[in-house]
Amino acid sequence: MIKFFFLMPIIMCAIWIWYLNVHEYSLKEGIKGFTYILAFNTIIIGFFVMMIYITH
């Protein structure tokens, strides 16, 4: 299970890139969104990893 956690931010960033392209924004204009995605995923993945080790 833990080995697939790295896919979550990749998928979310890919969706964000698609959104930016559809609405004709540059990647530079969407950098704040990438920051939010990475911060959110860091918190979520950290929580899940902590719960896995606590409940083992």
mmCIF entry with sequence, helices, sheets and N, C-alpha, C, O atoms, coordinates in Angstrom:
data_MODEL
# 
_entry.id   MODEL 
# 
_entity.id                         1 
_entity.type                       polymer 
_entity.pdbx_number_of_molecules   1 
# 
_entity_poly.entity_id                      1 
_entity_poly.type                           'polypeptide(L)' 
_entity_poly.nstd_linkage                   no 
_entity_poly.nstd_monomer                   no 
_entity_poly.pdbx_seq_one_letter_code       MIKFFFLMPIIMCAIWIWYLNVHEYSLKEGIKGFTYILAFNTIIIGFFVMMIYITH 
_entity_poly.pdbx_seq_one_letter_code_can   MIKFFFLMPIIMCAIWIWYLNVHEYSLKEGIKGFTYILAFNTIIIGFFVMMIYITH 
_entity_poly.pdbx_strand_id                 A 
# 
loop_
_entity_poly_seq.entity_id 
_entity_poly_seq.num 
_entity_poly_seq.mon_id 
_entity_poly_seq.hetero 
1 1  MET n 
1 2  ILE n 
1 3  LYS n 
1 4  PHE n 
1 5  PHE n 
1 6  PHE n 
1 7  LEU n 
1 8  MET n 
1 9  PRO n 
1 10 ILE n 
1 11 ILE n 
1 12 MET n 
1 13 CYS n 
1 14 ALA n 
1 15 ILE n 
1 16 TRP n 
1 17 ILE n 
1 18 TRP n 
1 19 TYR n 
1 20 LEU n 
1 21 ASN n 
1 22 VAL n 
1 23 HIS n 
1 24 GLU n 
1 25 TYR n 
1 26 SER n 
1 27 LEU n 
1 28 LYS n 
1 29 GLU n 
1 30 GLY n 
1 31 ILE n 
1 32 LYS n 
1 33 GLY n 
1 34 PHE n 
1 35 THR n 
1 36 TYR n 
1 37 ILE n 
1 38 LEU n 
1 39 ALA n 
1 40 PHE n 
1 41 ASN n 
1 42 THR n 
1 43 ILE n 
1 44 ILE n 
1 45 ILE n 
1 46 GLY n 
1 47 PHE n 
1 48 PHE n 
1 49 VAL n 
1 50 MET n 
1 51 MET n 
1 52 ILE n 
1 53 TYR n 
1 54 ILE n 
1 55 THR n 
1 56 HIS n 
# 
_struct_asym.id          A 
_struct_asym.entity_id   1 
# 
loop_
_struct_conf.conf_type_id 
_struct_conf.id 
_struct_conf.pdbx_PDB_helix_id 
_struct_conf.beg_label_comp_id 
_struct_conf.beg_label_asym_id 
_struct_conf.beg_label_seq_id 
_struct_conf.pdbx_beg_PDB_ins_code 
_struct_conf.end_label_comp_id 
_struct_conf.end_label_asym_id 
_struct_conf.end_label_seq_id 
_struct_conf.pdbx_end_PDB_ins_code 
_struct_conf.beg_auth_comp_id 
_struct_conf.beg_auth_asym_id 
_struct_conf.beg_auth_seq_id 
_struct_conf.end_auth_comp_id 
_struct_conf.end_auth_asym_id 
_struct_conf.end_auth_seq_id 
_struct_conf.pdbx_PDB_helix_class 
_struct_conf.details 
_struct_conf.pdbx_PDB_helix_length 
HELX_P HELX_P1 AA1 ILE A 2  ? PHE A 4  ? ILE A 2  PHE A 4  5 ? 3  
HELX_P HELX_P2 AA2 LEU A 7  ? VAL A 22 ? LEU A 7  VAL A 22 1 ? 16 
HELX_P HELX_P3 AA3 ILE A 31 ? THR A 55 ? ILE A 31 THR A 55 1 ? 25 
# 
_struct_conf_type.id          HELX_P 
_struct_conf_type.criteria    ? 
_struct_conf_type.reference   ? 
# 
loop_
_atom_site.group_PDB 
_atom_site.id 
_atom_site.type_symbol 
_atom_site.label_atom_id 
_atom_site.label_alt_id 
_atom_site.label_comp_id 
_atom_site.label_asym_id 
_atom_site.label_entity_id 
_atom_site.label_seq_id 
_atom_site.pdbx_PDB_ins_code 
_atom_site.Cartn_x 
_atom_site.Cartn_y 
_atom_site.Cartn_z 
_atom_site.occupancy 
_atom_site.B_iso_or_equiv 
_atom_site.pdbx_formal_charge 
_atom_site.auth_seq_id 
_atom_site.auth_comp_id 
_atom_site.auth_asym_id 
_atom_site.auth_atom_id 
_atom_site.pdbx_PDB_model_num 
ATOM 1   N N  . MET A 1 1  ? 0.826  -1.198 0.000   1.00 0.00 ? 1  MET A N  1 
ATOM 2   C CA . MET A 1 1  ? 0.000  0.000  0.000   1.00 0.00 ? 1  MET A CA 1 
ATOM 3   C C  . MET A 1 1  ? 0.867  1.257  0.000   1.00 0.00 ? 1  MET A C  1 
ATOM 4   O O  . MET A 1 1  ? 0.627  2.180  -0.778  1.00 0.00 ? 1  MET A O  1 
ATOM 5   N N  . ILE A 1 2  ? 1.867  1.291  0.867   1.00 0.00 ? 2  ILE A N  1 
ATOM 6   C CA . ILE A 1 2  ? 2.704  2.473  1.007   1.00 0.00 ? 2  ILE A CA 1 
ATOM 7   C C  . ILE A 1 2  ? 3.463  2.801  -0.274  1.00 0.00 ? 2  ILE A C  1 
ATOM 8   O O  . ILE A 1 2  ? 3.784  3.962  -0.528  1.00 0.00 ? 2  ILE A O  1 
ATOM 9   N N  . LYS A 1 3  ? 3.748  1.796  -1.070  1.00 0.00 ? 3  LYS A N  1 
ATOM 10  C CA . LYS A 1 3  ? 4.534  2.024  -2.280  1.00 0.00 ? 3  LYS A CA 1 
ATOM 11  C C  . LYS A 1 3  ? 3.757  2.793  -3.347  1.00 0.00 ? 3  LYS A C  1 
ATOM 12  O O  . LYS A 1 3  ? 4.362  3.266  -4.309  1.00 0.00 ? 3  LYS A O  1 
ATOM 13  N N  . PHE A 1 4  ? 2.450  2.931  -3.212  1.00 0.00 ? 4  PHE A N  1 
ATOM 14  C CA . PHE A 1 4  ? 1.639  3.641  -4.197  1.00 0.00 ? 4  PHE A CA 1 
ATOM 15  C C  . PHE A 1 4  ? 1.329  5.084  -3.802  1.00 0.00 ? 4  PHE A C  1 
ATOM 16  O O  . PHE A 1 4  ? 0.679  5.801  -4.563  1.00 0.00 ? 4  PHE A O  1 
ATOM 17  N N  . PHE A 1 5  ? 1.782  5.520  -2.629  1.00 0.00 ? 5  PHE A N  1 
ATOM 18  C CA . PHE A 1 5  ? 1.503  6.881  -2.168  1.00 0.00 ? 5  PHE A CA 1 
ATOM 19  C C  . PHE A 1 5  ? 2.096  7.936  -3.091  1.00 0.00 ? 5  PHE A C  1 
ATOM 20  O O  . PHE A 1 5  ? 1.546  9.032  -3.197  1.00 0.00 ? 5  PHE A O  1 
ATOM 21  N N  . PHE A 1 6  ? 3.202  7.635  -3.760  1.00 0.00 ? 6  PHE A N  1 
ATOM 22  C CA . PHE A 1 6  ? 3.831  8.623  -4.625  1.00 0.00 ? 6  PHE A CA 1 
ATOM 23  C C  . PHE A 1 6  ? 2.977  8.925  -5.858  1.00 0.00 ? 6  PHE A C  1 
ATOM 24  O O  . PHE A 1 6  ? 3.192  9.941  -6.520  1.00 0.00 ? 6  PHE A O  1 
ATOM 25  N N  . LEU A 1 7  ? 2.015  8.061  -6.174  1.00 0.00 ? 7  LEU A N  1 
ATOM 26  C CA . LEU A 1 7  ? 1.165  8.283  -7.343  1.00 0.00 ? 7  LEU A CA 1 
ATOM 27  C C  . LEU A 1 7  ? 0.151  9.407  -7.131  1.00 0.00 ? 7  LEU A C  1 
ATOM 28  O O  . LEU A 1 7  ? -0.232 10.084 -8.086  1.00 0.00 ? 7  LEU A O  1 
ATOM 29  N N  . MET A 1 8  ? -0.279 9.606  -5.904  1.00 0.00 ? 8  MET A N  1 
ATOM 30  C CA . MET A 1 8  ? -1.309 10.599 -5.622  1.00 0.00 ? 8  MET A CA 1 
ATOM 31  C C  . MET A 1 8  ? -0.900 12.012 -6.055  1.00 0.00 ? 8  MET A C  1 
ATOM 32  O O  . MET A 1 8  ? -1.668 12.662 -6.765  1.00 0.00 ? 8  MET A O  1 
ATOM 33  N N  . PRO A 1 9  ? 0.278  12.515 -5.656  1.00 0.00 ? 9  PRO A N  1 
ATOM 34  C CA . PRO A 1 9  ? 0.632  13.865 -6.118  1.00 0.00 ? 9  PRO A CA 1 
ATOM 35  C C  . PRO A 1 9  ? 0.896  13.931 -7.624  1.00 0.00 ? 9  PRO A C  1 
ATOM 36  O O  . PRO A 1 9  ? 0.640  14.960 -8.248  1.00 0.00 ? 9  PRO A O  1 
ATOM 37  N N  . ILE A 1 10 ? 1.401  12.855 -8.207  1.00 0.00 ? 10 ILE A N  1 
ATOM 38  C CA . ILE A 1 10 ? 1.641  12.839 -9.648  1.00 0.00 ? 10 ILE A CA 1 
ATOM 39  C C  . ILE A 1 10 ? 0.328  12.957 -10.406 1.00 0.00 ? 10 ILE A C  1 
ATOM 40  O O  . ILE A 1 10 ? 0.232  13.722 -11.366 1.00 0.00 ? 10 ILE A O  1 
ATOM 41  N N  . ILE A 1 11 ? -0.670 12.215 -9.990  1.00 0.00 ? 11 ILE A N  1 
ATOM 42  C CA . ILE A 1 11 ? -1.977 12.256 -10.640 1.00 0.00 ? 11 ILE A CA 1 
ATOM 43  C C  . ILE A 1 11 ? -2.632 13.619 -10.462 1.00 0.00 ? 11 ILE A C  1 
ATOM 44  O O  . ILE A 1 11 ? -3.194 14.168 -11.409 1.00 0.00 ? 11 ILE A O  1 
ATOM 45  N N  . MET A 1 12 ? -2.563 14.165 -9.253  1.00 0.00 ? 12 MET A N  1 
ATOM 46  C CA . MET A 1 12 ? -3.171 15.469 -9.007  1.00 0.00 ? 12 MET A CA 1 
ATOM 47  C C  . MET A 1 12 ? -2.470 16.576 -9.790  1.00 0.00 ? 12 MET A C  1 
ATOM 48  O O  . MET A 1 12 ? -3.127 17.487 -10.291 1.00 0.00 ? 12 MET A O  1 
ATOM 49  N N  . CYS A 1 13 ? -1.150 16.507 -9.900  1.00 0.00 ? 13 CYS A N  1 
ATOM 50  C CA . CYS A 1 13 ? -0.419 17.506 -10.688 1.00 0.00 ? 13 CYS A CA 1 
ATOM 51  C C  . CYS A 1 13 ? -0.742 17.369 -12.174 1.00 0.00 ? 13 CYS A C  1 
ATOM 52  O O  . CYS A 1 13 ? -0.830 18.370 -12.885 1.00 0.00 ? 13 CYS A O  1 
ATOM 53  N N  . ALA A 1 14 ? -0.919 16.139 -12.642 1.00 0.00 ? 14 ALA A N  1 
ATOM 54  C CA . ALA A 1 14 ? -1.285 15.925 -14.048 1.00 0.00 ? 14 ALA A CA 1 
ATOM 55  C C  . ALA A 1 14 ? -2.663 16.528 -14.333 1.00 0.00 ? 14 ALA A C  1 
ATOM 56  O O  . ALA A 1 14 ? -2.868 17.146 -15.377 1.00 0.00 ? 14 ALA A O  1 
ATOM 57  N N  . ILE A 1 15 ? -3.593 16.349 -13.419 1.00 0.00 ? 15 ILE A N  1 
ATOM 58  C CA . ILE A 1 15 ? -4.922 16.935 -13.580 1.00 0.00 ? 15 ILE A CA 1 
ATOM 59  C C  . ILE A 1 15 ? -4.833 18.460 -13.570 1.00 0.00 ? 15 ILE A C  1 
ATOM 60  O O  . ILE A 1 15 ? -5.523 19.133 -14.337 1.00 0.00 ? 15 ILE A O  1 
ATOM 61  N N  . TRP A 1 16 ? -3.986 19.000 -12.702 1.00 0.00 ? 16 TRP A N  1 
ATOM 62  C CA . TRP A 1 16 ? -3.806 20.449 -12.633 1.00 0.00 ? 16 TRP A CA 1 
ATOM 63  C C  . TRP A 1 16 ? -3.201 20.973 -13.929 1.00 0.00 ? 16 TRP A C  1 
ATOM 64  O O  . TRP A 1 16 ? -3.637 22.011 -14.427 1.00 0.00 ? 16 TRP A O  1 
ATOM 65  N N  . ILE A 1 17 ? -2.223 20.294 -14.481 1.00 0.00 ? 17 ILE A N  1 
ATOM 66  C CA . ILE A 1 17 ? -1.626 20.690 -15.763 1.00 0.00 ? 17 ILE A CA 1 
ATOM 67  C C  . ILE A 1 17 ? -2.680 20.663 -16.862 1.00 0.00 ? 17 ILE A C  1 
ATOM 68  O O  . ILE A 1 17 ? -2.742 21.573 -17.689 1.00 0.00 ? 17 ILE A O  1 
ATOM 69  N N  . TRP A 1 18 ? -3.507 19.624 -16.873 1.00 0.00 ? 18 TRP A N  1 
ATOM 70  C CA . TRP A 1 18 ? -4.591 19.536 -17.860 1.00 0.00 ? 18 TRP A CA 1 
ATOM 71  C C  . TRP A 1 18 ? -5.537 20.735 -17.719 1.00 0.00 ? 18 TRP A C  1 
ATOM 72  O O  . TRP A 1 18 ? -5.910 21.358 -18.713 1.00 0.00 ? 18 TRP A O  1 
ATOM 73  N N  . TYR A 1 19 ? -5.915 21.049 -16.490 1.00 0.00 ? 19 TYR A N  1 
ATOM 74  C CA . TYR A 1 19 ? -6.804 22.188 -16.234 1.00 0.00 ? 19 TYR A CA 1 
ATOM 75  C C  . TYR A 1 19 ? -6.189 23.485 -16.745 1.00 0.00 ? 19 TYR A C  1 
ATOM 76  O O  . TYR A 1 19 ? -6.864 24.283 -17.394 1.00 0.00 ? 19 TYR A O  1 
ATOM 77  N N  . LEU A 1 20 ? -4.907 23.694 -16.451 1.00 0.00 ? 20 LEU A N  1 
ATOM 78  C CA . LEU A 1 20 ? -4.234 24.915 -16.899 1.00 0.00 ? 20 LEU A CA 1 
ATOM 79  C C  . LEU A 1 20 ? -4.203 25.001 -18.415 1.00 0.00 ? 20 LEU A C  1 
ATOM 80  O O  . LEU A 1 20 ? -4.413 26.074 -18.981 1.00 0.00 ? 20 LEU A O  1 
ATOM 81  N N  . ASN A 1 21 ? -3.940 23.877 -19.078 1.00 0.00 ? 21 ASN A N  1 
ATOM 82  C CA . ASN A 1 21 ? -3.902 23.873 -20.540 1.00 0.00 ? 21 ASN A CA 1 
ATOM 83  C C  . ASN A 1 21 ? -5.275 24.145 -21.152 1.00 0.00 ? 21 ASN A C  1 
ATOM 84  O O  . ASN A 1 21 ? -5.382 24.873 -22.139 1.00 0.00 ? 21 ASN A O  1 
ATOM 85  N N  . VAL A 1 22 ? -6.313 23.567 -20.577 1.00 0.00 ? 22 VAL A N  1 
ATOM 86  C CA . VAL A 1 22 ? -7.666 23.762 -21.097 1.00 0.00 ? 22 VAL A CA 1 
ATOM 87  C C  . VAL A 1 22 ? -8.078 25.232 -20.993 1.00 0.00 ? 22 VAL A C  1 
ATOM 88  O O  . VAL A 1 22 ? -8.724 25.767 -21.894 1.00 0.00 ? 22 VAL A O  1 
ATOM 89  N N  . HIS A 1 23 ? -7.705 25.868 -19.904 1.00 0.00 ? 23 HIS A N  1 
ATOM 90  C CA . HIS A 1 23 ? -8.083 27.265 -19.684 1.00 0.00 ? 23 HIS A CA 1 
ATOM 91  C C  . HIS A 1 23 ? -7.003 28.243 -20.141 1.00 0.00 ? 23 HIS A C  1 
ATOM 92  O O  . HIS A 1 23 ? -7.062 29.433 -19.831 1.00 0.00 ? 23 HIS A O  1 
ATOM 93  N N  . GLU A 1 24 ? -6.029 27.739 -20.870 1.00 0.00 ? 24 GLU A N  1 
ATOM 94  C CA . GLU A 1 24 ? -4.970 28.538 -21.489 1.00 0.00 ? 24 GLU A CA 1 
ATOM 95  C C  . GLU A 1 24 ? -4.171 29.384 -20.495 1.00 0.00 ? 24 GLU A C  1 
ATOM 96  O O  . GLU A 1 24 ? -3.877 30.553 -20.748 1.00 0.00 ? 24 GLU A O  1 
ATOM 97  N N  . TYR A 1 25 ? -3.828 28.773 -19.368 1.00 0.00 ? 25 TYR A N  1 
ATOM 98  C CA . TYR A 1 25 ? -2.925 29.396 -18.408 1.00 0.00 ? 25 TYR A CA 1 
ATOM 99  C C  . TYR A 1 25 ? -1.547 28.771 -18.593 1.00 0.00 ? 25 TYR A C  1 
ATOM 100 O O  . TYR A 1 25 ? -1.431 27.637 -19.059 1.00 0.00 ? 25 TYR A O  1 
ATOM 101 N N  . SER A 1 26 ? -0.510 29.510 -18.228 1.00 0.00 ? 26 SER A N  1 
ATOM 102 C CA . SER A 1 26 ? 0.832  28.948 -18.289 1.00 0.00 ? 26 SER A CA 1 
ATOM 103 C C  . SER A 1 26 ? 1.123  28.194 -16.989 1.00 0.00 ? 26 SER A C  1 
ATOM 104 O O  . SER A 1 26 ? 0.428  28.363 -15.987 1.00 0.00 ? 26 SER A O  1 
ATOM 105 N N  . LEU A 1 27 ? 2.157  27.365 -17.029 1.00 0.00 ? 27 LEU A N  1 
ATOM 106 C CA . LEU A 1 27 ? 2.541  26.643 -15.813 1.00 0.00 ? 27 LEU A CA 1 
ATOM 107 C C  . LEU A 1 27 ? 3.011  27.616 -14.736 1.00 0.00 ? 27 LEU A C  1 
ATOM 108 O O  . LEU A 1 27 ? 2.823  27.367 -13.545 1.00 0.00 ? 27 LEU A O  1 
ATOM 109 N N  . LYS A 1 28 ? 3.621  28.720 -15.152 1.00 0.00 ? 28 LYS A N  1 
ATOM 110 C CA . LYS A 1 28 ? 4.075  29.727 -14.196 1.00 0.00 ? 28 LYS A CA 1 
ATOM 111 C C  . LYS A 1 28 ? 2.892  30.343 -13.457 1.00 0.00 ? 28 LYS A C  1 
ATOM 112 O O  . LYS A 1 28 ? 2.988  30.632 -12.264 1.00 0.00 ? 28 LYS A O  1 
ATOM 113 N N  . GLU A 1 29 ? 1.783  30.545 -14.155 1.00 0.00 ? 29 GLU A N  1 
ATOM 114 C CA . GLU A 1 29 ? 0.591  31.099 -13.505 1.00 0.00 ? 29 GLU A CA 1 
ATOM 115 C C  . GLU A 1 29 ? -0.042 30.097 -12.536 1.00 0.00 ? 29 GLU A C  1 
ATOM 116 O O  . GLU A 1 29 ? -0.751 30.501 -11.614 1.00 0.00 ? 29 GLU A O  1 
ATOM 117 N N  . GLY A 1 30 ? 0.202  28.811 -12.729 1.00 0.00 ? 30 GLY A N  1 
ATOM 118 C CA . GLY A 1 30 ? -0.397 27.790 -11.882 1.00 0.00 ? 30 GLY A CA 1 
ATOM 119 C C  . GLY A 1 30 ? 0.511  27.276 -10.784 1.00 0.00 ? 30 GLY A C  1 
ATOM 120 O O  . GLY A 1 30 ? 0.202  26.262 -10.157 1.00 0.00 ? 30 GLY A O  1 
ATOM 121 N N  . ILE A 1 31 ? 1.630  27.954 -10.535 1.00 0.00 ? 31 ILE A N  1 
ATOM 122 C CA . ILE A 1 31 ? 2.597  27.475 -9.553  1.00 0.00 ? 31 ILE A CA 1 
ATOM 123 C C  . ILE A 1 31 ? 2.008  27.424 -8.140  1.00 0.00 ? 31 ILE A C  1 
ATOM 124 O O  . ILE A 1 31 ? 2.371  26.555 -7.347  1.00 0.00 ? 31 ILE A O  1 
ATOM 125 N N  . LYS A 1 32 ? 1.111  28.343 -7.829  1.00 0.00 ? 32 LYS A N  1 
ATOM 126 C CA . LYS A 1 32 ? 0.485  28.348 -6.501  1.00 0.00 ? 32 LYS A CA 1 
ATOM 127 C C  . LYS A 1 32 ? -0.358 27.087 -6.315  1.00 0.00 ? 32 LYS A C  1 
ATOM 128 O O  . LYS A 1 32 ? -0.410 26.528 -5.220  1.00 0.00 ? 32 LYS A O  1 
ATOM 129 N N  . GLY A 1 33 ? -1.009 26.646 -7.372  1.00 0.00 ? 33 GLY A N  1 
ATOM 130 C CA . GLY A 1 33 ? -1.794 25.411 -7.312  1.00 0.00 ? 33 GLY A CA 1 
ATOM 131 C C  . GLY A 1 33 ? -0.908 24.200 -7.071  1.00 0.00 ? 33 GLY A C  1 
ATOM 132 O O  . GLY A 1 33 ? -1.275 23.306 -6.308  1.00 0.00 ? 33 GLY A O  1 
ATOM 133 N N  . PHE A 1 34 ? 0.258  24.159 -7.716  1.00 0.00 ? 34 PHE A N  1 
ATOM 134 C CA . PHE A 1 34 ? 1.199  23.059 -7.488  1.00 0.00 ? 34 PHE A CA 1 
ATOM 135 C C  . PHE A 1 34 ? 1.673  23.043 -6.037  1.00 0.00 ? 34 PHE A C  1 
ATOM 136 O O  . PHE A 1 34 ? 1.836  21.981 -5.437  1.00 0.00 ? 34 PHE A O  1 
ATOM 137 N N  . THR A 1 35 ? 1.891  24.230 -5.485  1.00 0.00 ? 35 THR A N  1 
ATOM 138 C CA . THR A 1 35 ? 2.315  24.328 -4.086  1.00 0.00 ? 35 THR A CA 1 
ATOM 139 C C  . THR A 1 35 ? 1.237  23.760 -3.165  1.00 0.00 ? 35 THR A C  1 
ATOM 140 O O  . THR A 1 35 ? 1.540  23.003 -2.242  1.00 0.00 ? 35 THR A O  1 
ATOM 141 N N  . TYR A 1 36 ? -0.013 24.124 -3.414  1.00 0.00 ? 36 TYR A N  1 
ATOM 142 C CA . TYR A 1 36 ? -1.111 23.611 -2.602  1.00 0.00 ? 36 TYR A CA 1 
ATOM 143 C C  . TYR A 1 36 ? -1.248 22.097 -2.748  1.00 0.00 ? 36 TYR A C  1 
ATOM 144 O O  . TYR A 1 36 ? -1.472 21.400 -1.759  1.00 0.00 ? 36 TYR A O  1 
ATOM 145 N N  . ILE A 1 37 ? -1.118 21.591 -3.954  1.00 0.00 ? 37 ILE A N  1 
ATOM 146 C CA . ILE A 1 37 ? -1.226 20.154 -4.190  1.00 0.00 ? 37 ILE A CA 1 
ATOM 147 C C  . ILE A 1 37 ? -0.135 19.412 -3.430  1.00 0.00 ? 37 ILE A C  1 
ATOM 148 O O  . ILE A 1 37 ? -0.413 18.420 -2.756  1.00 0.00 ? 37 ILE A O  1 
ATOM 149 N N  . LEU A 1 38 ? 1.090  19.878 -3.531  1.00 0.00 ? 38 LEU A N  1 
ATOM 150 C CA . LEU A 1 38 ? 2.196  19.198 -2.853  1.00 0.00 ? 38 LEU A CA 1 
ATOM 151 C C  . LEU A 1 38 ? 2.071  19.288 -1.331  1.00 0.00 ? 38 LEU A C  1 
ATOM 152 O O  . LEU A 1 38 ? 2.364  18.318 -0.632  1.00 0.00 ? 38 LEU A O  1 
ATOM 153 N N  . ALA A 1 39 ? 1.641  20.434 -0.812  1.00 0.00 ? 39 ALA A N  1 
ATOM 154 C CA . ALA A 1 39 ? 1.452  20.576 0.632   1.00 0.00 ? 39 ALA A CA 1 
ATOM 155 C C  . ALA A 1 39 ? 0.338  19.649 1.122   1.00 0.00 ? 39 ALA A C  1 
ATOM 156 O O  . ALA A 1 39 ? 0.498  18.958 2.128   1.00 0.00 ? 39 ALA A O  1 
ATOM 157 N N  . PHE A 1 40 ? -0.770 19.638 0.419   1.00 0.00 ? 40 PHE A N  1 
ATOM 158 C CA . PHE A 1 40 ? -1.891 18.764 0.783   1.00 0.00 ? 40 PHE A CA 1 
ATOM 159 C C  . PHE A 1 40 ? -1.469 17.304 0.786   1.00 0.00 ? 40 PHE A C  1 
ATOM 160 O O  . PHE A 1 40 ? -1.767 16.565 1.724   1.00 0.00 ? 40 PHE A O  1 
ATOM 161 N N  . ASN A 1 41 ? -0.772 16.891 -0.268  1.00 0.00 ? 41 ASN A N  1 
ATOM 162 C CA . ASN A 1 41 ? -0.358 15.498 -0.369  1.00 0.00 ? 41 ASN A CA 1 
ATOM 163 C C  . ASN A 1 41 ? 0.671  15.121 0.697   1.00 0.00 ? 41 ASN A C  1 
ATOM 164 O O  . ASN A 1 41 ? 0.665  13.994 1.191   1.00 0.00 ? 41 ASN A O  1 
ATOM 165 N N  . THR A 1 42 ? 1.544  16.046 1.049   1.00 0.00 ? 42 THR A N  1 
ATOM 166 C CA . THR A 1 42 ? 2.521  15.784 2.107   1.00 0.00 ? 42 THR A CA 1 
ATOM 167 C C  . THR A 1 42 ? 1.812  15.521 3.429   1.00 0.00 ? 42 THR A C  1 
ATOM 168 O O  . THR A 1 42 ? 2.170  14.598 4.160   1.00 0.00 ? 42 THR A O  1 
ATOM 169 N N  . ILE A 1 43 ? 0.814  16.330 3.728   1.00 0.00 ? 43 ILE A N  1 
ATOM 170 C CA . ILE A 1 43 ? 0.061  16.147 4.976   1.00 0.00 ? 43 ILE A CA 1 
ATOM 171 C C  . ILE A 1 43 ? -0.702 14.825 4.959   1.00 0.00 ? 43 ILE A C  1 
ATOM 172 O O  . ILE A 1 43 ? -0.649 14.075 5.934   1.00 0.00 ? 43 ILE A O  1 
ATOM 173 N N  . ILE A 1 44 ? -1.406 14.531 3.875   1.00 0.00 ? 44 ILE A N  1 
ATOM 174 C CA . ILE A 1 44 ? -2.199 13.308 3.781   1.00 0.00 ? 44 ILE A CA 1 
ATOM 175 C C  . ILE A 1 44 ? -1.310 12.067 3.836   1.00 0.00 ? 44 ILE A C  1 
ATOM 176 O O  . ILE A 1 44 ? -1.608 11.123 4.569   1.00 0.00 ? 44 ILE A O  1 
ATOM 177 N N  . ILE A 1 45 ? -0.233 12.063 3.073   1.00 0.00 ? 45 ILE A N  1 
ATOM 178 C CA . ILE A 1 45 ? 0.667  10.908 3.066   1.00 0.00 ? 45 ILE A CA 1 
ATOM 179 C C  . ILE A 1 45 ? 1.324  10.739 4.432   1.00 0.00 ? 45 ILE A C  1 
ATOM 180 O O  . ILE A 1 45 ? 1.467  9.619  4.921   1.00 0.00 ? 45 ILE A O  1 
ATOM 181 N N  . GLY A 1 46 ? 1.719  11.842 5.042   1.00 0.00 ? 46 GLY A N  1 
ATOM 182 C CA . GLY A 1 46 ? 2.294  11.764 6.389   1.00 0.00 ? 46 GLY A CA 1 
ATOM 183 C C  . GLY A 1 46 ? 1.315  11.163 7.382   1.00 0.00 ? 46 GLY A C  1 
ATOM 184 O O  . GLY A 1 46 ? 1.695  10.336 8.212   1.00 0.00 ? 46 GLY A O  1 
ATOM 185 N N  . PHE A 1 47 ? 0.065  11.573 7.302   1.00 0.00 ? 47 PHE A N  1 
ATOM 186 C CA . PHE A 1 47 ? -0.959 11.029 8.189   1.00 0.00 ? 47 PHE A CA 1 
ATOM 187 C C  . PHE A 1 47 ? -1.136 9.524  7.979   1.00 0.00 ? 47 PHE A C  1 
ATOM 188 O O  . PHE A 1 47 ? -1.176 8.761  8.944   1.00 0.00 ? 47 PHE A O  1 
ATOM 189 N N  . PHE A 1 48 ? -1.242 9.099  6.716   1.00 0.00 ? 48 PHE A N  1 
ATOM 190 C CA . PHE A 1 48 ? -1.434 7.673  6.441   1.00 0.00 ? 48 PHE A CA 1 
ATOM 191 C C  . PHE A 1 48 ? -0.237 6.840  6.872   1.00 0.00 ? 48 PHE A C  1 
ATOM 192 O O  . PHE A 1 48 ? -0.406 5.747  7.412   1.00 0.00 ? 48 PHE A O  1 
ATOM 193 N N  . VAL A 1 49 ? 0.960  7.340  6.641   1.00 0.00 ? 49 VAL A N  1 
ATOM 194 C CA . VAL A 1 49 ? 2.158  6.611  7.065   1.00 0.00 ? 49 VAL A CA 1 
ATOM 195 C C  . VAL A 1 49 ? 2.190  6.497  8.583   1.00 0.00 ? 49 VAL A C  1 
ATOM 196 O O  . VAL A 1 49 ? 2.502  5.434  9.121   1.00 0.00 ? 49 VAL A O  1 
ATOM 197 N N  . MET A 1 50 ? 1.871  7.583  9.275   1.00 0.00 ? 50 MET A N  1 
ATOM 198 C CA . MET A 1 50 ? 1.836  7.551  10.728  1.00 0.00 ? 50 MET A CA 1 
ATOM 199 C C  . MET A 1 50 ? 0.795  6.542  11.231  1.00 0.00 ? 50 MET A C  1 
ATOM 200 O O  . MET A 1 50 ? 1.064  5.793  12.169  1.00 0.00 ? 50 MET A O  1 
ATOM 201 N N  . MET A 1 51 ? -0.384 6.519  10.614  1.00 0.00 ? 51 MET A N  1 
ATOM 202 C CA . MET A 1 51 ? -1.430 5.590  11.035  1.00 0.00 ? 51 MET A CA 1 
ATOM 203 C C  . MET A 1 51 ? -1.039 4.135  10.762  1.00 0.00 ? 51 MET A C  1 
ATOM 204 O O  . MET A 1 51 ? -1.377 3.247  11.545  1.00 0.00 ? 51 MET A O  1 
ATOM 205 N N  . ILE A 1 52 ? -0.341 3.892  9.673   1.00 0.00 ? 52 ILE A N  1 
ATOM 206 C CA . ILE A 1 52 ? 0.108  2.529  9.385   1.00 0.00 ? 52 ILE A CA 1 
ATOM 207 C C  . ILE A 1 52 ? 1.063  2.051  10.473  1.00 0.00 ? 52 ILE A C  1 
ATOM 208 O O  . ILE A 1 52 ? 0.949  0.921  10.948  1.00 0.00 ? 52 ILE A O  1 
ATOM 209 N N  . TYR A 1 53 ? 2.007  2.907  10.871  1.00 0.00 ? 53 TYR A N  1 
ATOM 210 C CA . TYR A 1 53 ? 2.967  2.499  11.873  1.00 0.00 ? 53 TYR A CA 1 
ATOM 211 C C  . TYR A 1 53 ? 2.355  2.418  13.267  1.00 0.00 ? 53 TYR A C  1 
ATOM 212 O O  . TYR A 1 53 ? 2.760  1.576  14.069  1.00 0.00 ? 53 TYR A O  1 
ATOM 213 N N  . ILE A 1 54 ? 1.390  3.278  13.564  1.00 0.00 ? 54 ILE A N  1 
ATOM 214 C CA . ILE A 1 54 ? 0.727  3.229  14.866  1.00 0.00 ? 54 ILE A CA 1 
ATOM 215 C C  . ILE A 1 54 ? -0.123 1.977  15.017  1.00 0.00 ? 54 ILE A C  1 
ATOM 216 O O  . ILE A 1 54 ? -0.148 1.364  16.084  1.00 0.00 ? 54 ILE A O  1 
ATOM 217 N N  . THR A 1 55 ? -0.816 1.598  13.954  1.00 0.00 ? 55 THR A N  1 
ATOM 218 C CA . THR A 1 55 ? -1.741 0.471  14.058  1.00 0.00 ? 55 THR A CA 1 
ATOM 219 C C  . THR A 1 55 ? -1.083 -0.876 13.782  1.00 0.00 ? 55 THR A C  1 
ATOM 220 O O  . THR A 1 55 ? -1.746 -1.910 13.867  1.00 0.00 ? 55 THR A O  1 
ATOM 221 N N  . HIS A 1 56 ? 0.181  -0.885 13.459  1.00 0.00 ? 56 HIS A N  1 
ATOM 222 C CA . HIS A 1 56 ? 0.847  -2.164 13.196  1.00 0.00 ? 56 HIS A CA 1 
ATOM 223 C C  . HIS A 1 56 ? 1.049  -2.920 14.426  1.00 0.00 ? 56 HIS A C  1 
ATOM 224 O O  . HIS A 1 56 ? 1.596  -4.022 14.391  1.00 0.00 ? 56 HIS A O  1 
# 
